[in-house]
């Protein structure tokens, strides 16, 4: 069976629409396209499918209301425009969905809502409750209050995290491009569209550094980041052009539109998804080659003997990154010791922990059950 045909069995779908999809090049709302997307989503909902819509565009709508032609320079300006645009955009969605008898709910979140385990679970339960009521959540980052330290930065990443948090069957990223190309088609006329991707390579990431439109925060690089999250979590993801007629229905029906990112066969456990993608790391340790191999090849826990260096300040229970000697993150997990304690026991045997620290609660710095490996 074609991997595309597997999409026909999807019952819970996350759809992300970008600013370039919602607006014309002059910044005005693209009403015909928005109406078409709403109709398609409503029709999926009529087939007893659960749909979550991650929508960009609040800053662009606010900027248009206020007569801005360029991206504002300061965070307060962007936040003010987001506050203006969020209400206007939701009002439009409410009006259009109501024409098809659908109820929507606005959900504004920040990275902080994913960072703590309890808040992550609360967000999960809130989404599932909304879906159980037959309501369509319309999700965006809360740009009005967010600051850089707790910012997703793009709705591609946000949509992938939402797909993970609700255990979606499919994520569709709608944009102004046909899918993922071998190189930037705007610069290379020989660029070819890749219909299916099973592995994201360093070369792909290197060829994807473009920003998109002047009012969008994304580009192909952020879409690859989203694909990495989905593929690791066992969720298929499709990038498709929003200008295609009936694009959502055709993707869900398994037509070969855009680029399909094929996920791992096994689904990731909810706790491991939070460790891998939901949380922000609060520090890092560098490990020697032996420990790297033990983690990557043999699925072992991280012991003090393999740690060479500690970065940052963190307490027990924090999420930290595990890096190899080249500085690349190879894993992350819930740490059993604070940064100051790890600095004292780094490079030591587990039998020496109690003597050095005056007590020993764990042999491992990170137990394999709390460790996500790249």
C-alpha positions in Angstrom: 0.0 0.0 0.0 1.2 3.5 -0.9 2.3 5.5 2.2 0.0 8.3 0.9 -3.0 6.0 1.1 -2.4 5.6 4.9 -3.5 9.2 5.3 -7.1 8.2 4.4 -7.4 6.7 7.8 -6.6 9.9 9.7 -9.2 10.9 12.3 -7.4 13.8 14.1 -5.7 16.3 11.9 -3.7 19.5 12.7 -3.7 22.1 9.9 -1.3 25.1 9.9 -1.9 28.1 7.7 0.8 30.7 7.3 0.6 34.4 6.8 1.3 34.1 3.1 -1.8 31.8 2.8 -4.1 34.2 4.6 -3.1 37.5 2.9 -2.4 38.9 -0.6 1.1 40.2 -1.4 -0.2 43.7 -0.5 -1.1 42.6 3.0 -4.9 42.5 2.6 -6.8 39.4 3.7 -7.2 36.8 1.0 -10.9 36.2 1.7 -11.6 33.7 -1.1 -8.8 31.4 0.0 -9.7 31.7 3.7 -13.4 30.9 2.9 -12.2 27.9 0.9 -10.1 26.6 3.7 -12.8 27.1 6.2 -15.3 25.2 4.0 -12.8 22.3 3.6 -12.2 22.1 7.3 -15.9 22.2 8.1 -16.5 19.4 5.6 -13.8 17.2 7.3 -15.5 17.9 10.6 -18.8 16.8 9.1 -17.1 13.4 8.5 -16.5 13.0 12.2 -12.9 14.0 11.9 -11.3 16.2 14.7 -9.5 19.2 13.3 -7.2 21.7 15.0 -6.3 24.9 13.1 -3.0 26.6 13.9 -3.3 30.1 12.3 -0.7 32.7 11.7 -1.6 36.2 10.6 -2.5 38.2 13.7 0.4 40.6 13.4 -0.2 41.0 9.6 -3.9 41.7 10.2 -3.1 44.2 13.0 -0.5 45.9 10.8 -3.0 46.2 7.9 -5.5 47.8 10.3 -2.9 50.3 11.4 -1.5 51.0 7.9 1.9 49.4 8.4 3.7 48.4 5.3 6.8 46.8 6.9 7.6 44.6 9.9 7.7 46.6 13.1 11.2 46.8 14.7 10.4 46.4 18.4 8.7 43.7 20.4 6.2 46.1 22.0 5.0 47.2 18.5 4.6 43.6 17.4 2.8 42.7 20.6 0.4 45.7 20.1 -0.3 44.7 16.5 -0.9 41.1 17.6 -3.5 42.3 20.1 -5.3 44.2 17.4 -5.1 41.5 14.9 -6.0 38.5 17.0 -9.5 39.7 17.8 -10.1 40.7 14.2 -8.8 37.4 12.8 -10.9 35.3 15.3 -14.0 37.3 14.5 -13.5 36.4 10.8 -13.0 32.7 11.6 -16.1 32.7 13.9 -18.2 34.3 11.2 -17.1 31.9 8.4 -17.2 28.7 10.5 -20.7 29.7 11.8 -22.0 29.7 8.3 -21.3 25.9 8.3 -22.7 25.4 11.8 -19.3 25.1 13.4 -18.2 26.4 16.8 -14.6 27.5 17.3 -12.4 28.2 20.3 -9.4 30.5 20.5 -6.4 29.0 22.2 -3.4 31.3 22.8 -0.3 29.6 24.2 3.4 30.3 24.8 6.4 28.0 25.0 6.1 28.1 28.8 2.8 26.2 28.6 4.8 23.3 27.2 7.9 23.7 29.4 6.6 22.4 32.7 5.3 18.9 32.9 2.1 19.9 34.8 1.3 22.7 32.4 2.0 20.4 29.5 -0.6 17.9 30.8 -3.1 20.7 31.5 -2.7 21.9 27.9 -3.2 18.4 26.6 -6.4 17.9 28.7 -7.7 21.3 27.5 -7.2 20.5 23.9 -8.8 17.0 24.3 -11.8 18.5 26.1 -12.4 21.1 23.3 -12.3 18.3 20.7 -14.7 16.1 22.7 -17.2 19.0 22.6 -17.1 19.0 18.8 -15.4 22.4 18.7 -12.6 23.4 16.3 -9.6 25.0 18.2 -8.0 27.9 16.5 -4.5 28.1 17.9 -1.8 30.8 17.8 1.2 31.8 19.9 0.2 34.5 22.4 2.3 37.2 20.7 0.8 39.9 22.9 2.5 38.7 26.1 5.3 36.5 25.0 8.9 37.4 25.3 11.9 36.0 23.5 12.9 33.6 26.3 9.6 31.7 26.0 8.8 32.2 22.4 8.2 29.4 19.8 9.4 31.8 17.1 7.3 30.3 14.4 4.0 28.5 14.0 5.5 25.6 12.1 7.2 24.5 15.3 4.1 25.3 17.3 1.9 23.2 15.0 4.2 20.2 15.3 4.2 20.4 19.1 0.4 20.7 19.1 0.2 17.6 16.8 2.4 15.8 19.4 0.4 16.9 22.4 -2.9 15.7 21.0 -1.4 12.6 19.4 -2.6 13.7 15.9 -2.7 11.3 12.9 -1.5 14.0 10.5 0.0 17.5 10.3 -0.6 19.6 7.2 1.5 22.7 6.7 -0.1 25.0 4.1 2.1 27.6 2.5 2.9 29.4 -0.7 5.2 26.7 -2.0 4.4 23.3 -3.6 6.5 21.3 -1.1 10.1 20.7 -0.3 12.6 21.1 -3.2 16.1 19.7 -3.6 17.2 23.4 -3.6 15.5 26.8 -3.6 13.5 26.9 -6.8 13.7 30.7 -6.8 17.4 30.5 -7.2 17.9 27.2 -9.0 15.8 26.4 -12.1 16.9 22.7 -11.8 15.4 22.3 -8.4 13.1 19.3 -8.1 10.1 18.7 -5.9 10.6 15.8 -3.5 7.3 13.8 -3.1 8.4 11.8 -0.1 11.1 12.1 2.5 12.1 9.5 5.0 15.2 11.2 6.5 16.1 14.8 6.9 19.8 15.3 6.0 22.2 18.1 6.9 22.3 19.0 3.2 18.5 19.6 3.2 18.8 21.8 6.2 21.7 23.7 4.7 19.6 24.4 1.6 16.6 25.6 3.5 17.7 28.9 5.1 15.1 31.3 3.7 12.7 33.4 5.7 9.6 33.5 3.6 7.5 36.6 3.3 8.2 39.9 5.0 5.5 39.4 7.6 6.1 35.7 8.3 8.6 34.2 10.7 8.9 30.9 9.0 10.5 29.5 5.8 11.5 26.1 4.8 14.0 25.7 7.6 11.3 26.0 10.3 9.2 23.4 8.3 12.1 21.0 8.5 12.3 21.5 12.2 8.6 20.7 12.4 9.1 17.6 10.3 11.8 16.4 12.6 9.5 16.6 15.6 6.6 14.9 13.7 8.8 12.1 12.3 10.3 11.3 15.6 6.9 11.3 17.3 5.4 8.9 14.7 3.2 11.5 13.0 3.2 12.0 9.2 3.5 15.6 7.9 2.7 17.1 4.5 3.8 20.5 3.1 1.5 21.6 0.4 0.5 24.7 -1.5 -2.6 26.4 -0.2 -3.5 27.7 -3.6 -4.2 24.2 -4.8 -7.9 23.5 -5.3 -9.4 21.5 -2.4 -5.9 21.0 -1.1 -6.8 19.7 2.4 -9.3 17.1 1.1 -6.9 15.9 -1.5 -4.1 15.5 1.0 -6.3 13.6 3.4 -7.5 11.4 0.5 -3.9 10.4 -0.2 -3.3 12.3 -3.4 0.4 12.9 -4.1 0.3 16.6 -3.4 3.3 18.4 -1.9 5.9 16.6 0.2 5.1 13.8 2.6 7.5 13.4 5.5 7.3 9.7 6.5 7.5 9.1 10.3 8.9 6.3 12.4 6.7 3.3 12.6 6.4 3.4 16.4 4.6 6.1 18.3 6.5 8.0 21.0 5.2 7.8 24.6 3.6 11.0 25.9 6.2 11.6 28.6 9.1 11.1 26.1 7.5 13.6 23.7 7.5 16.1 26.5 11.2 15.5 27.2 12.2 15.6 23.6 10.1 18.5 22.3 7.9 20.1 24.8 10.5 21.3 27.3 13.3 23.9 27.0 16.7 22.6 28.2 18.1 24.4 31.2 21.7 23.2 30.9 24.0 20.7 29.2 26.6 18.1 29.7 29.4 17.0 27.4 30.2 13.3 27.3 33.2 11.3 26.1 33.0 9.0 23.0 32.5 5.9 25.1 29.4 7.4 26.8 28.1 8.7 23.4 28.3 5.1 22.0 26.6 3.7 25.1 23.7 6.2 24.7 23.3 6.0 20.9 24.1 2.3 20.2 23.2 0.4 23.3 20.4 2.4 24.9 22.2 2.8 28.2 21.7 5.4 31.0 24.2 8.3 31.4 26.6 7.6 34.2 29.0 10.1 35.9 32.1 8.4 34.4 31.2 9.6 30.9 30.6 13.2 31.7 33.4 15.6 30.8 31.9 19.1 31.1 28.8 20.8 32.6 27.2 24.0 31.3 24.5 26.2 32.9 22.8 26.1 36.3 20.0 23.7 37.0 18.4 21.7 39.8 17.5 18.0 40.1 14.5 17.2 37.8 15.5 19.7 35.1 15.7 18.9 31.4 19.2 19.1 30.1 20.9 18.5 26.8 23.6 15.8 26.3 26.2 16.8 23.8 29.1 15.0 22.2 32.7 16.4 22.0 31.8 18.2 18.7 29.2 20.2 20.6 26.2 18.4 18.9 23.2 17.6 21.0 22.7 13.8 20.9 20.2 13.4 23.6 18.2 15.1 26.4 16.6 14.0 29.6 15.5 14.5 33.2 18.6 14.9 35.3 19.0 13.3 38.7 21.6 15.7 40.1 22.1 19.5 40.1 24.8 21.2 38.1 27.0 21.7 41.1 26.7 18.0 42.1 27.5 16.8 38.6 30.6 19.0 38.5 31.8 17.2 41.6 31.2 13.7 40.3 31.9 14.1 36.6 34.4 11.5 35.4 34.0 9.4 38.6 32.7 5.9 39.2 29.2 5.4 40.6 30.8 3.8 43.7 32.5 7.1 44.5 29.3 9.2 44.4 28.3 8.7 48.1 31.8 9.6 49.4 32.0 12.8 47.3 28.4 14.1 47.9 27.8 12.6 51.3 25.0 10.5 50.0 23.7 8.7 46.8 20.2 8.7 45.6 20.9 7.5 42.1 23.7 5.7 40.2 22.8 7.5 36.9 22.9 11.2 36.1 20.1 10.5 33.6 18.3 7.2 33.7 17.5 5.7 30.3 13.7 5.8 31.0 14.0 9.6 31.3 16.4 9.9 28.3 15.4 10.8 24.7 18.1 10.0 22.1 18.3 11.7 18.7 
